[in-house]
């Protein structure tokens, strides 16, 4: 008697994410997590240093954004209005 499921797996809509993420294979990427801090005035956050991590496992809804390092540029926030 097998304890493993024997039925064929049903297609899952989450598989679309897995095929989309394959385009980032063997590329440097920038990953933003929910709840992350990016405050230059916070002494506990090192803003000028980065580190290379070979592999991460991010579970649940902790990943907010995945972008490639090459081919992107930073722009100013269009939603911030200057006060006069």
PyMOL Python script that loads the backbone (N, CA, C, O; Angstrom):
from pymol import cmd

cmd.read_pdbstr("""\
ATOM      1  N   UNK A   1       0.840  -1.171   0.000  1.00  0.00           N
ATOM      2  CA  UNK A   1       0.000   0.000   0.000  1.00  0.00           C
ATOM      3  C   UNK A   1       0.893   1.244   0.000  1.00  0.00           C
ATOM      4  O   UNK A   1       1.817   1.353   0.806  1.00  0.00           O
ATOM      5  N   UNK A   2       0.614   2.165  -0.895  1.00  0.00           N
ATOM      6  CA  UNK A   2       1.411   3.376  -1.022  1.00  0.00           C
ATOM      7  C   UNK A   2       0.769   4.512  -0.237  1.00  0.00           C
ATOM      8  O   UNK A   2      -0.446   4.705  -0.278  1.00  0.00           O
ATOM      9  N   UNK A   3       1.589   5.247   0.466  1.00  0.00           N
ATOM     10  CA  UNK A   3       1.091   6.408   1.194  1.00  0.00           C
ATOM     11  C   UNK A   3       1.142   7.675   0.351  1.00  0.00           C
ATOM     12  O   UNK A   3       0.586   8.705   0.732  1.00  0.00           O
ATOM     13  N   UNK A   4       1.807   7.597  -0.787  1.00  0.00           N
ATOM     14  CA  UNK A   4       1.912   8.750  -1.668  1.00  0.00           C
ATOM     15  C   UNK A   4       0.683   8.834  -2.558  1.00  0.00           C
ATOM     16  O   UNK A   4       0.108   7.801  -2.899  1.00  0.00           O
ATOM     17  N   UNK A   5       0.268  10.025  -2.942  1.00  0.00           N
ATOM     18  CA  UNK A   5      -0.886  10.136  -3.837  1.00  0.00           C
ATOM     19  C   UNK A   5      -0.564   9.513  -5.188  1.00  0.00           C
ATOM     20  O   UNK A   5       0.533   9.685  -5.718  1.00  0.00           O
ATOM     21  N   UNK A   6      -1.522   8.794  -5.731  1.00  0.00           N
ATOM     22  CA  UNK A   6      -1.304   8.120  -7.012  1.00  0.00           C
ATOM     23  C   UNK A   6      -2.035   8.800  -8.149  1.00  0.00           C
ATOM     24  O   UNK A   6      -1.791   8.472  -9.310  1.00  0.00           O
ATOM     25  N   UNK A   7      -2.915   9.728  -7.861  1.00  0.00           N
ATOM     26  CA  UNK A   7      -3.653  10.424  -8.910  1.00  0.00           C
ATOM     27  C   UNK A   7      -2.736  11.413  -9.612  1.00  0.00           C
ATOM     28  O   UNK A   7      -1.788  11.934  -9.023  1.00  0.00           O
ATOM     29  N   UNK A   8      -3.034  11.659 -10.869  1.00  0.00           N
ATOM     30  CA  UNK A   8      -2.256  12.636 -11.633  1.00  0.00           C
ATOM     31  C   UNK A   8      -2.492  14.019 -11.045  1.00  0.00           C
ATOM     32  O   UNK A   8      -3.618  14.346 -10.670  1.00  0.00           O
ATOM     33  N   UNK A   9      -1.444  14.838 -10.957  1.00  0.00           N
ATOM     34  CA  UNK A   9      -1.629  16.174 -10.386  1.00  0.00           C
ATOM     35  C   UNK A   9      -2.528  17.027 -11.269  1.00  0.00           C
ATOM     36  O   UNK A   9      -2.455  16.960 -12.496  1.00  0.00           O
ATOM     37  N   UNK A  10      -3.361  17.815 -10.645  1.00  0.00           N
ATOM     38  CA  UNK A  10      -4.242  18.704 -11.392  1.00  0.00           C
ATOM     39  C   UNK A  10      -3.484  19.974 -11.737  1.00  0.00           C
ATOM     40  O   UNK A  10      -2.639  20.420 -10.962  1.00  0.00           O
ATOM     41  N   UNK A  11      -3.776  20.562 -12.894  1.00  0.00           N
ATOM     42  CA  UNK A  11      -3.087  21.810 -13.254  1.00  0.00           C
ATOM     43  C   UNK A  11      -3.388  22.891 -12.227  1.00  0.00           C
ATOM     44  O   UNK A  11      -4.524  23.051 -11.781  1.00  0.00           O
ATOM     45  N   UNK A  12      -2.364  23.615 -11.870  1.00  0.00           N
ATOM     46  CA  UNK A  12      -2.483  24.642 -10.845  1.00  0.00           C
ATOM     47  C   UNK A  12      -2.171  25.986 -11.480  1.00  0.00           C
ATOM     48  O   UNK A  12      -1.228  26.093 -12.263  1.00  0.00           O
ATOM     49  N   UNK A  13      -2.943  27.004 -11.158  1.00  0.00           N
ATOM     50  CA  UNK A  13      -2.695  28.310 -11.755  1.00  0.00           C
ATOM     51  C   UNK A  13      -1.393  28.930 -11.259  1.00  0.00           C
ATOM     52  O   UNK A  13      -0.890  29.867 -11.879  1.00  0.00           O
ATOM     53  N   UNK A  14      -0.831  28.427 -10.150  1.00  0.00           N
ATOM     54  CA  UNK A  14       0.448  28.929  -9.664  1.00  0.00           C
ATOM     55  C   UNK A  14       1.604  28.501 -10.560  1.00  0.00           C
ATOM     56  O   UNK A  14       2.687  29.080 -10.472  1.00  0.00           O
ATOM     57  N   UNK A  15       1.405  27.510 -11.414  1.00  0.00           N
ATOM     58  CA  UNK A  15       2.458  27.074 -12.329  1.00  0.00           C
ATOM     59  C   UNK A  15       2.830  28.179 -13.308  1.00  0.00           C
ATOM     60  O   UNK A  15       3.954  28.197 -13.810  1.00  0.00           O
ATOM     61  N   UNK A  16       1.919  29.097 -13.591  1.00  0.00           N
ATOM     62  CA  UNK A  16       2.218  30.218 -14.481  1.00  0.00           C
ATOM     63  C   UNK A  16       3.346  31.066 -13.895  1.00  0.00           C
ATOM     64  O   UNK A  16       4.219  31.530 -14.627  1.00  0.00           O
ATOM     65  N   UNK A  17       3.328  31.266 -12.589  1.00  0.00           N
ATOM     66  CA  UNK A  17       4.394  32.025 -11.940  1.00  0.00           C
ATOM     67  C   UNK A  17       5.734  31.327 -12.115  1.00  0.00           C
ATOM     68  O   UNK A  17       6.746  31.981 -12.366  1.00  0.00           O
ATOM     69  N   UNK A  18       5.750  30.022 -11.986  1.00  0.00           N
ATOM     70  CA  UNK A  18       6.999  29.275 -12.103  1.00  0.00           C
ATOM     71  C   UNK A  18       7.571  29.376 -13.506  1.00  0.00           C
ATOM     72  O   UNK A  18       8.791  29.444 -13.660  1.00  0.00           O
ATOM     73  N   UNK A  19       6.737  29.389 -14.529  1.00  0.00           N
ATOM     74  CA  UNK A  19       7.262  29.529 -15.887  1.00  0.00           C
ATOM     75  C   UNK A  19       7.718  30.955 -16.140  1.00  0.00           C
ATOM     76  O   UNK A  19       8.673  31.169 -16.886  1.00  0.00           O
ATOM     77  N   UNK A  20       7.055  31.939 -15.534  1.00  0.00           N
ATOM     78  CA  UNK A  20       7.481  33.328 -15.702  1.00  0.00           C
ATOM     79  C   UNK A  20       8.805  33.596 -15.001  1.00  0.00           C
ATOM     80  O   UNK A  20       9.609  34.391 -15.488  1.00  0.00           O
ATOM     81  N   UNK A  21       9.040  32.957 -13.884  1.00  0.00           N
ATOM     82  CA  UNK A  21      10.267  33.211 -13.126  1.00  0.00           C
ATOM     83  C   UNK A  21      11.483  32.554 -13.779  1.00  0.00           C
ATOM     84  O   UNK A  21      12.619  32.912 -13.467  1.00  0.00           O
ATOM     85  N   UNK A  22      11.261  31.607 -14.671  1.00  0.00           N
ATOM     86  CA  UNK A  22      12.381  30.936 -15.335  1.00  0.00           C
ATOM     87  C   UNK A  22      13.181  31.896 -16.212  1.00  0.00           C
ATOM     88  O   UNK A  22      14.348  31.630 -16.502  1.00  0.00           O
ATOM     89  N   UNK A  23      12.582  32.999 -16.637  1.00  0.00           N
ATOM     90  CA  UNK A  23      13.323  33.955 -17.463  1.00  0.00           C
ATOM     91  C   UNK A  23      14.409  34.675 -16.666  1.00  0.00           C
ATOM     92  O   UNK A  23      15.273  35.324 -17.256  1.00  0.00           O
ATOM     93  N   UNK A  24      14.383  34.573 -15.343  1.00  0.00           N
ATOM     94  CA  UNK A  24      15.403  35.189 -14.508  1.00  0.00           C
ATOM     95  C   UNK A  24      16.543  34.234 -14.170  1.00  0.00           C
ATOM     96  O   UNK A  24      17.453  34.609 -13.431  1.00  0.00           O
ATOM     97  N   UNK A  25      16.515  33.021 -14.689  1.00  0.00           N
ATOM     98  CA  UNK A  25      17.570  32.045 -14.403  1.00  0.00           C
ATOM     99  C   UNK A  25      18.909  32.562 -14.924  1.00  0.00           C
ATOM    100  O   UNK A  25      18.981  33.123 -16.017  1.00  0.00           O
ATOM    101  N   UNK A  26      19.963  32.373 -14.141  1.00  0.00           N
ATOM    102  CA  UNK A  26      21.332  32.770 -14.489  1.00  0.00           C
ATOM    103  C   UNK A  26      21.464  34.268 -14.728  1.00  0.00           C
ATOM    104  O   UNK A  26      22.305  34.692 -15.521  1.00  0.00           O
ATOM    105  N   UNK A  27      20.655  35.070 -14.063  1.00  0.00           N
ATOM    106  CA  UNK A  27      20.746  36.522 -14.127  1.00  0.00           C
ATOM    107  C   UNK A  27      20.814  37.067 -12.705  1.00  0.00           C
ATOM    108  O   UNK A  27      20.329  36.444 -11.760  1.00  0.00           O
ATOM    109  N   UNK A  28      21.419  38.232 -12.574  1.00  0.00           N
ATOM    110  CA  UNK A  28      21.364  38.921 -11.290  1.00  0.00           C
ATOM    111  C   UNK A  28      20.003  39.592 -11.203  1.00  0.00           C
ATOM    112  O   UNK A  28      19.554  40.243 -12.146  1.00  0.00           O
ATOM    113  N   UNK A  29      19.353  39.423 -10.058  1.00  0.00           N
ATOM    114  CA  UNK A  29      18.034  40.007  -9.858  1.00  0.00           C
ATOM    115  C   UNK A  29      18.008  40.791  -8.556  1.00  0.00           C
ATOM    116  O   UNK A  29      18.837  40.588  -7.669  1.00  0.00           O
ATOM    117  N   UNK A  30      17.055  41.673  -8.466  1.00  0.00           N
ATOM    118  CA  UNK A  30      16.805  42.429  -7.240  1.00  0.00           C
ATOM    119  C   UNK A  30      15.452  41.956  -6.716  1.00  0.00           C
ATOM    120  O   UNK A  30      14.458  41.964  -7.443  1.00  0.00           O
ATOM    121  N   UNK A  31      15.421  41.549  -5.463  1.00  0.00           N
ATOM    122  CA  UNK A  31      14.197  41.040  -4.845  1.00  0.00           C
ATOM    123  C   UNK A  31      13.802  41.975  -3.717  1.00  0.00           C
ATOM    124  O   UNK A  31      14.616  42.285  -2.846  1.00  0.00           O
ATOM    125  N   UNK A  32      12.552  42.427  -3.730  1.00  0.00           N
ATOM    126  CA  UNK A  32      12.012  43.254  -2.648  1.00  0.00           C
ATOM    127  C   UNK A  32      11.023  42.421  -1.869  1.00  0.00           C
ATOM    128  O   UNK A  32      10.156  41.763  -2.445  1.00  0.00           O
ATOM    129  N   UNK A  33      11.156  42.453  -0.553  1.00  0.00           N
ATOM    130  CA  UNK A  33      10.269  41.708   0.322  1.00  0.00           C
ATOM    131  C   UNK A  33       9.307  42.646   1.024  1.00  0.00           C
ATOM    132  O   UNK A  33       9.638  43.804   1.280  1.00  0.00           O
ATOM    133  N   UNK A  34       8.117  42.151   1.337  1.00  0.00           N
ATOM    134  CA  UNK A  34       7.163  42.926   2.132  1.00  0.00           C
ATOM    135  C   UNK A  34       7.749  43.187   3.508  1.00  0.00           C
ATOM    136  O   UNK A  34       8.401  42.321   4.091  1.00  0.00           O
ATOM    137  N   UNK A  35       7.514  44.377   4.019  1.00  0.00           N
ATOM    138  CA  UNK A  35       7.995  44.712   5.354  1.00  0.00           C
ATOM    139  C   UNK A  35       9.452  45.121   5.393  1.00  0.00           C
ATOM    140  O   UNK A  35       9.999  45.337   6.474  1.00  0.00           O
ATOM    141  N   UNK A  36      10.101  45.234   4.233  1.00  0.00           N
ATOM    142  CA  UNK A  36      11.501  45.636   4.200  1.00  0.00           C
ATOM    143  C   UNK A  36      11.659  47.110   4.507  1.00  0.00           C
ATOM    144  O   UNK A  36      10.750  47.906   4.269  1.00  0.00           O
ATOM    145  N   UNK A  37      12.809  47.467   5.035  1.00  0.00           N
ATOM    146  CA  UNK A  37      13.077  48.869   5.360  1.00  0.00           C
ATOM    147  C   UNK A  37      14.084  49.422   4.368  1.00  0.00           C
ATOM    148  O   UNK A  37      15.065  48.762   4.026  1.00  0.00           O
ATOM    149  N   UNK A  38      13.836  50.623   3.915  1.00  0.00           N
ATOM    150  CA  UNK A  38      14.771  51.325   3.038  1.00  0.00           C
ATOM    151  C   UNK A  38      14.933  52.756   3.518  1.00  0.00           C
ATOM    152  O   UNK A  38      14.855  53.690   2.720  1.00  0.00           O
ATOM    153  N   UNK A  39      15.154  52.935   4.788  1.00  0.00           N
ATOM    154  CA  UNK A  39      15.267  54.263   5.372  1.00  0.00           C
ATOM    155  C   UNK A  39      16.734  54.633   5.522  1.00  0.00           C
ATOM    156  O   UNK A  39      17.432  54.015   6.326  1.00  0.00           O
ATOM    157  N   UNK A  40      17.237  55.633   4.769  1.00  0.00           N
ATOM    158  CA  UNK A  40      18.646  56.002   4.889  1.00  0.00           C
ATOM    159  C   UNK A  40      18.994  56.597   6.249  1.00  0.00           C
ATOM    160  O   UNK A  40      20.173  56.658   6.599  1.00  0.00           O
ATOM    161  N   UNK A  41      18.012  57.034   7.023  1.00  0.00           N
ATOM    162  CA  UNK A  41      18.270  57.592   8.345  1.00  0.00           C
ATOM    163  C   UNK A  41      18.278  56.537   9.445  1.00  0.00           C
ATOM    164  O   UNK A  41      18.586  56.841  10.598  1.00  0.00           O
ATOM    165  N   UNK A  42      17.943  55.307   9.095  1.00  0.00           N
ATOM    166  CA  UNK A  42      17.928  54.226  10.084  1.00  0.00           C
ATOM    167  C   UNK A  42      19.339  53.667  10.202  1.00  0.00           C
ATOM    168  O   UNK A  42      19.898  53.169   9.225  1.00  0.00           O
ATOM    169  N   UNK A  43      19.905  53.749  11.381  1.00  0.00           N
ATOM    170  CA  UNK A  43      21.293  53.315  11.567  1.00  0.00           C
ATOM    171  C   UNK A  43      21.446  51.802  11.524  1.00  0.00           C
ATOM    172  O   UNK A  43      22.568  51.306  11.421  1.00  0.00           O
ATOM    173  N   UNK A  44      20.366  51.067  11.598  1.00  0.00           N
ATOM    174  CA  UNK A  44      20.444  49.610  11.560  1.00  0.00           C
ATOM    175  C   UNK A  44      20.423  49.058  10.139  1.00  0.00           C
ATOM    176  O   UNK A  44      20.632  47.861   9.945  1.00  0.00           O
ATOM    177  N   UNK A  45      20.177  49.901   9.150  1.00  0.00           N
ATOM    178  CA  UNK A  45      20.123  49.462   7.760  1.00  0.00           C
ATOM    179  C   UNK A  45      21.384  49.932   7.050  1.00  0.00           C
ATOM    180  O   UNK A  45      21.677  51.128   7.041  1.00  0.00           O
ATOM    181  N   UNK A  46      22.123  49.020   6.461  1.00  0.00           N
ATOM    182  CA  UNK A  46      23.308  49.370   5.681  1.00  0.00           C
ATOM    183  C   UNK A  46      22.844  49.594   4.249  1.00  0.00           C
ATOM    184  O   UNK A  46      22.401  48.655   3.588  1.00  0.00           O
ATOM    185  N   UNK A  47      22.943  50.845   3.758  1.00  0.00           N
ATOM    186  CA  UNK A  47      22.384  51.162   2.450  1.00  0.00           C
ATOM    187  C   UNK A  47      23.393  51.068   1.316  1.00  0.00           C
ATOM    188  O   UNK A  47      22.992  50.888   0.166  1.00  0.00           O
ATOM    189  N   UNK A  48      24.683  51.181   1.596  1.00  0.00           N
ATOM    190  CA  UNK A  48      25.668  51.194   0.521  1.00  0.00           C
ATOM    191  C   UNK A  48      26.237  49.823   0.202  1.00  0.00           C
ATOM    192  O   UNK A  48      26.919  49.668  -0.812  1.00  0.00           O
ATOM    193  N   UNK A  49      25.983  48.847   1.016  1.00  0.00           N
ATOM    194  CA  UNK A  49      26.565  47.528   0.804  1.00  0.00           C
ATOM    195  C   UNK A  49      25.498  46.547   0.335  1.00  0.00           C
ATOM    196  O   UNK A  49      24.354  46.575   0.788  1.00  0.00           O
ATOM    197  N   UNK A  50      25.904  45.686  -0.578  1.00  0.00           N
ATOM    198  CA  UNK A  50      25.029  44.606  -1.025  1.00  0.00           C
ATOM    199  C   UNK A  50      25.775  43.300  -0.862  1.00  0.00           C
ATOM    200  O   UNK A  50      26.995  43.290  -0.699  1.00  0.00           O
ATOM    201  N   UNK A  51      25.056  42.217  -0.904  1.00  0.00           N
ATOM    202  CA  UNK A  51      25.711  40.918  -0.848  1.00  0.00           C
ATOM    203  C   UNK A  51      25.035  39.983  -1.831  1.00  0.00           C
ATOM    204  O   UNK A  51      23.838  40.087  -2.101  1.00  0.00           O
ATOM    205  N   UNK A  52      25.816  39.086  -2.348  1.00  0.00           N
ATOM    206  CA  UNK A  52      25.316  38.128  -3.321  1.00  0.00           C
ATOM    207  C   UNK A  52      24.888  36.865  -2.587  1.00  0.00           C
ATOM    208  O   UNK A  52      25.668  36.272  -1.843  1.00  0.00           O
ATOM    209  N   UNK A  53      23.657  36.466  -2.800  1.00  0.00           N
ATOM    210  CA  UNK A  53      23.134  35.247  -2.197  1.00  0.00           C
ATOM    211  C   UNK A  53      22.869  34.275  -3.337  1.00  0.00           C
ATOM    212  O   UNK A  53      22.159  34.601  -4.289  1.00  0.00           O
ATOM    213  N   UNK A  54      23.433  33.097  -3.239  1.00  0.00           N
ATOM    214  CA  UNK A  54      23.279  32.126  -4.320  1.00  0.00           C
ATOM    215  C   UNK A  54      21.870  31.605  -4.480  1.00  0.00           C
ATOM    216  O   UNK A  54      21.390  31.458  -5.604  1.00  0.00           O
ATOM    217  N   UNK A  55      21.194  31.322  -3.377  1.00  0.00           N
ATOM    218  CA  UNK A  55      19.864  30.730  -3.435  1.00  0.00           C
ATOM    219  C   UNK A  55      19.070  31.194  -2.231  1.00  0.00           C
ATOM    220  O   UNK A  55      19.571  31.206  -1.107  1.00  0.00           O
ATOM    221  N   UNK A  56      17.825  31.575  -2.477  1.00  0.00           N
ATOM    222  CA  UNK A  56      16.935  31.912  -1.375  1.00  0.00           C
ATOM    223  C   UNK A  56      15.653  31.107  -1.523  1.00  0.00           C
ATOM    224  O   UNK A  56      15.285  30.688  -2.620  1.00  0.00           O
ATOM    225  N   UNK A  57      14.995  30.906  -0.421  1.00  0.00           N
ATOM    226  CA  UNK A  57      13.671  30.294  -0.424  1.00  0.00           C
ATOM    227  C   UNK A  57      12.747  31.292   0.249  1.00  0.00           C
ATOM    228  O   UNK A  57      12.886  31.570   1.440  1.00  0.00           O
ATOM    229  N   UNK A  58      11.806  31.829  -0.509  1.00  0.00           N
ATOM    230  CA  UNK A  58      10.863  32.813   0.014  1.00  0.00           C
ATOM    231  C   UNK A  58       9.480  32.186  -0.016  1.00  0.00           C
ATOM    232  O   UNK A  58       8.971  31.830  -1.079  1.00  0.00           O
ATOM    233  N   UNK A  59       8.883  32.055   1.142  1.00  0.00           N
ATOM    234  CA  UNK A  59       7.594  31.385   1.242  1.00  0.00           C
ATOM    235  C   UNK A  59       6.473  32.389   1.434  1.00  0.00           C
ATOM    236  O   UNK A  59       6.672  33.485   1.959  1.00  0.00           O
ATOM    237  N   UNK A  60       5.302  31.989   0.999  1.00  0.00           N
ATOM    238  CA  UNK A  60       4.114  32.794   1.231  1.00  0.00           C
ATOM    239  C   UNK A  60       4.094  34.042   0.372  1.00  0.00           C
ATOM    240  O   UNK A  60       4.524  34.025  -0.781  1.00  0.00           O
ATOM    241  N   UNK A  61       3.598  35.108   0.933  1.00  0.00           N
ATOM    242  CA  UNK A  61       3.449  36.363   0.193  1.00  0.00           C
ATOM    243  C   UNK A  61       4.539  37.356   0.557  1.00  0.00           C
ATOM    244  O   UNK A  61       4.314  38.565   0.495  1.00  0.00           O
ATOM    245  N   UNK A  62       5.710  36.874   0.934  1.00  0.00           N
ATOM    246  CA  UNK A  62       6.771  37.774   1.383  1.00  0.00           C
ATOM    247  C   UNK A  62       7.464  38.498   0.235  1.00  0.00           C
ATOM    248  O   UNK A  62       8.071  39.544   0.465  1.00  0.00           O
ATOM    249  N   UNK A  63       7.399  37.988  -0.983  1.00  0.00           N
ATOM    250  CA  UNK A  63       8.054  38.631  -2.122  1.00  0.00           C
ATOM    251  C   UNK A  63       7.111  39.669  -2.719  1.00  0.00           C
ATOM    252  O   UNK A  63       5.991  39.343  -3.113  1.00  0.00           O
ATOM    253  N   UNK A  64       7.562  40.913  -2.784  1.00  0.00           N
ATOM    254  CA  UNK A  64       6.753  41.986  -3.341  1.00  0.00           C
ATOM    255  C   UNK A  64       7.114  42.265  -4.794  1.00  0.00           C
ATOM    256  O   UNK A  64       6.244  42.634  -5.583  1.00  0.00           O
ATOM    257  N   UNK A  65       8.396  42.095  -5.165  1.00  0.00           N
ATOM    258  CA  UNK A  65       8.844  42.470  -6.500  1.00  0.00           C
ATOM    259  C   UNK A  65      10.110  41.716  -6.859  1.00  0.00           C
ATOM    260  O   UNK A  65      11.000  41.555  -6.025  1.00  0.00           O
ATOM    261  N   UNK A  66      10.193  41.252  -8.103  1.00  0.00           N
ATOM    262  CA  UNK A  66      11.411  40.647  -8.637  1.00  0.00           C
ATOM    263  C   UNK A  66      11.727  41.365  -9.940  1.00  0.00           C
ATOM    264  O   UNK A  66      10.906  41.381 -10.858  1.00  0.00           O
ATOM    265  N   UNK A  67      12.921  41.965 -10.026  1.00  0.00           N
ATOM    266  CA  UNK A  67      13.326  42.658 -11.246  1.00  0.00           C
ATOM    267  C   UNK A  67      14.757  42.287 -11.588  1.00  0.00           C
ATOM    268  O   UNK A  67      15.561  42.040 -10.689  1.00  0.00           O
ATOM    269  N   UNK A  68      15.090  42.242 -12.882  1.00  0.00           N
ATOM    270  CA  UNK A  68      16.485  41.995 -13.251  1.00  0.00           C
ATOM    271  C   UNK A  68      17.328  43.233 -12.971  1.00  0.00           C
ATOM    272  O   UNK A  68      16.833  44.356 -13.065  1.00  0.00           O
ATOM    273  N   UNK A  69      18.596  43.034 -12.630  1.00  0.00           N
ATOM    274  CA  UNK A  69      19.491  44.158 -12.370  1.00  0.00           C
ATOM    275  C   UNK A  69      19.842  44.849 -13.683  1.00  0.00           C
ATOM    276  O   UNK A  69      19.825  46.077 -13.765  1.00  0.00           O
ATOM    277  N   UNK A  70      20.157  44.068 -14.701  1.00  0.00           N
ATOM    278  CA  UNK A  70      20.503  44.621 -16.010  1.00  0.00           C
ATOM    279  C   UNK A  70      19.228  44.952 -16.789  1.00  0.00           C
ATOM    280  O   UNK A  70      18.259  44.194 -16.752  1.00  0.00           O
ATOM    281  N   UNK A  71      19.234  46.071 -17.483  1.00  0.00           N
ATOM    282  CA  UNK A  71      18.110  46.431 -18.334  1.00  0.00           C
ATOM    283  C   UNK A  71      17.018  47.219 -17.637  1.00  0.00           C
ATOM    284  O   UNK A  71      15.953  47.434 -18.215  1.00  0.00           O
ATOM    285  N   UNK A  72      17.255  47.653 -16.413  1.00  0.00           N
ATOM    286  CA  UNK A  72      16.271  48.480 -15.721  1.00  0.00           C
ATOM    287  C   UNK A  72      16.940  49.772 -15.279  1.00  0.00           C
ATOM    288  O   UNK A  72      18.160  49.836 -15.129  1.00  0.00           O
ATOM    289  N   UNK A  73      16.136  50.785 -15.076  1.00  0.00           N
ATOM    290  CA  UNK A  73      16.668  52.048 -14.579  1.00  0.00           C
ATOM    291  C   UNK A  73      15.733  52.593 -13.511  1.00  0.00           C
ATOM    292  O   UNK A  73      14.525  52.358 -13.549  1.00  0.00           O
ATOM    293  N   UNK A  74      16.296  53.315 -12.570  1.00  0.00           N
ATOM    294  CA  UNK A  74      15.516  53.884 -11.483  1.00  0.00           C
ATOM    295  C   UNK A  74      14.971  55.233 -11.915  1.00  0.00           C
ATOM    296  O   UNK A  74      15.692  56.043 -12.498  1.00  0.00           O
ATOM    297  N   UNK A  75      13.697  55.475 -11.629  1.00  0.00           N
ATOM    298  CA  UNK A  75      13.078  56.760 -11.946  1.00  0.00           C
ATOM    299  C   UNK A  75      12.555  57.374 -10.653  1.00  0.00           C
ATOM    300  O   UNK A  75      12.389  56.685  -9.647  1.00  0.00           O
ATOM    301  N   UNK A  76      12.298  58.670 -10.694  1.00  0.00           N
ATOM    302  CA  UNK A  76      11.745  59.329  -9.510  1.00  0.00           C
ATOM    303  C   UNK A  76      10.280  58.923  -9.346  1.00  0.00           C
ATOM    304  O   UNK A  76       9.617  58.535 -10.307  1.00  0.00           O
ATOM    305  N   UNK A  77       9.801  59.019  -8.132  1.00  0.00           N
ATOM    306  CA  UNK A  77       8.430  58.637  -7.827  1.00  0.00           C
ATOM    307  C   UNK A  77       7.476  59.679  -8.401  1.00  0.00           C
ATOM    308  O   UNK A  77       7.528  60.838  -7.992  1.00  0.00           O
ATOM    309  N   UNK A  78       6.602  59.300  -9.341  1.00  0.00           N
ATOM    310  CA  UNK A  78       5.693  60.284  -9.938  1.00  0.00           C
ATOM    311  C   UNK A  78       4.541  60.670  -9.017  1.00  0.00           C
ATOM    312  O   UNK A  78       3.811  61.615  -9.314  1.00  0.00           O
ATOM    313  N   UNK A  79       4.365  59.965  -7.914  1.00  0.00           N
ATOM    314  CA  UNK A  79       3.249  60.230  -7.022  1.00  0.00           C
ATOM    315  C   UNK A  79       3.598  61.193  -5.897  1.00  0.00           C
ATOM    316  O   UNK A  79       2.714  61.609  -5.148  1.00  0.00           O
ATOM    317  N   UNK A  80       4.866  61.551  -5.766  1.00  0.00           N
ATOM    318  CA  UNK A  80       5.270  62.512  -4.743  1.00  0.00           C
ATOM    319  C   UNK A  80       5.190  63.907  -5.345  1.00  0.00           C
ATOM    320  O   UNK A  80       5.811  64.186  -6.371  1.00  0.00           O
ATOM    321  N   UNK A  81       4.431  64.774  -4.708  1.00  0.00           N
ATOM    322  CA  UNK A  81       4.316  66.151  -5.185  1.00  0.00           C
ATOM    323  C   UNK A  81       5.157  67.051  -4.304  1.00  0.00           C
ATOM    324  O   UNK A  81       5.230  66.864  -3.089  1.00  0.00           O
ATOM    325  N   UNK A  82       5.784  68.023  -4.925  1.00  0.00           N
ATOM    326  CA  UNK A  82       6.609  68.964  -4.175  1.00  0.00           C
ATOM    327  C   UNK A  82       5.715  70.012  -3.530  1.00  0.00           C
ATOM    328  O   UNK A  82       4.819  70.565  -4.168  1.00  0.00           O
ATOM    329  N   UNK A  83       5.974  70.274  -2.257  1.00  0.00           N
ATOM    330  CA  UNK A  83       5.206  71.296  -1.549  1.00  0.00           C
ATOM    331  C   UNK A  83       5.876  72.644  -1.732  1.00  0.00           C
ATOM    332  O   UNK A  83       7.102  72.745  -1.677  1.00  0.00           O
ATOM    333  N   UNK A  84       5.075  73.687  -1.949  1.00  0.00           N
ATOM    334  CA  UNK A  84       5.614  75.033  -2.141  1.00  0.00           C
ATOM    335  C   UNK A  84       5.256  75.902  -0.979  1.00  0.00           C
ATOM    336  O   UNK A  84       5.621  77.078  -0.952  1.00  0.00           O
TER     337      UNK A  84
END
""", "prot")
cmd.dss("prot")
cmd.show_as("cartoon", "prot")
cmd.util.cbc("prot")
cmd.orient("prot")
